[in-house]
Amino acid sequence: MFKLNKKLLISISAAAALSLGLTACMDSATPTDTKNVTKASIDGGVMYPVVNGKTGPYQVNEKAHSGAIKFGRTPTKAEYEEWDSDVMADGTGLPEGEGSVEEGEEVYEAKCVMCHGDFGSGGGGYPSLSKGNAYELHETLTNQRIKPDTDGPVRVFGTYWPQASTLWWYIKDAMPHPMTDSLTDDEVYALVAYILNINEMEIDGQEVDDEYVLNREKFLKIKMPNRDGFEPKIDGPNGPENVRKYFSNPDNFGAQKVKPSERCMTNCQEKTAKVVYIKGAGISDFHPPLSEVRDLPKEKASGFNAAKAYEANCAMCHSADGMGAPVIGDKAAWAAVLTKGKDKVYSNGINGINGMPPKGGSSLSNTDFKSVVDYIVNKSK
């Protein structure tokens, strides 16, 4: 897997060739020349070779498939190893290291809580990492929320993710936002240990309590509750062939059996399907009823509290060094920001800049948002 956050702008010839080759992948519609059909594609469609400038009934650029078009160069071994940093479920790519739950909590409080909330509860538009005991909440994944006020499935790391390796890899490569790839391997182990702890999970029969120390050997013994909760099975070297075989059998996903030259387009699922769609018109009896009013709310001229608005919408990023945003009270940082002029600061905040969404993701009016900016600036003089 190649990471795109590196500064090296290199076109990988092999990847380009692969992407161009995918133009030969089509759905299961009958081709004009059936003798040239190759084996089914991984999603159940059909792949056709390029013959006489065409793949099935479609014209293609033969130069792209012959290798006549070339861009970039082959990466060096060192470049490839730098990009190829994925961690697989079998432990491939997982480095040595260790970290405790207590250490993970310290890192979390310093670099994660401002987005993911206390104890991973979520907040500010960022996902929850835990909702309680993962083993108990795993049972909710069979819930279908087709009626108002019924409980739906709880999808968080502990309940839903089939492999813990994805968590380790994602934290290492993409967190914390926007200072990605800044954590040490030991810090990542500590954060994973803490997230296992708040999900009330066990490793090899041992509870991941506050004193638990996670290392590579223990990590490889993690068994996620939803490890076997997905179809089709994609693990292992035969994963792609297993997926191809799964989708080649309509009984697995309830597709109506039609003639080879036809495709079912509506009401195509058999009642005997192993994987089913939620039926019905969805939720309509909302309490309170959904409003169809499309008018923008009128701006209130008085009664606005900039300090409270800051705490509710901005403090998660502007009160902590780990977020990369200028911290309230930091005179030097805000002096540098204000060199652009107050109007530019207003505009950047309202429209969003770098990792900050428009108005910090809030629903504040432009007038009220400017008042919050003034509040921060005045506190930083």
Salt bridges, closest charged atoms under 4 A:
ASP27 OD2 - ARG263 NH1 3.05
ASP33 OD1 - LYS35 NZ 2.96
GLU79 OE2 - ARG73 NH2 2.86
GLU81 OE2 - LYS77 NZ 2.27
GLU82 OE2 - LYS6 NZ 2.77
ASP173 OD1 - LYS3 NZ 3.52
ASP181 OD2 - LYS3 NZ 3.61
ASP181 OD2 - LYS6 NZ 3.39
ASP185 OD1 - LYS172 NZ 3.25
ASP204 OD2 - LYS221 NZ 3.86
GLU241 OE2 - LYS39 NZ 3.45
GLU241 OE2 - ARG244 NH1 2.55
ASP251 OD1 - LYS257 NZ 2.89
ASP285 OD2 - HIS287 NE2 3.31
ASP374 OD1 - LYS342 NZ 3.24
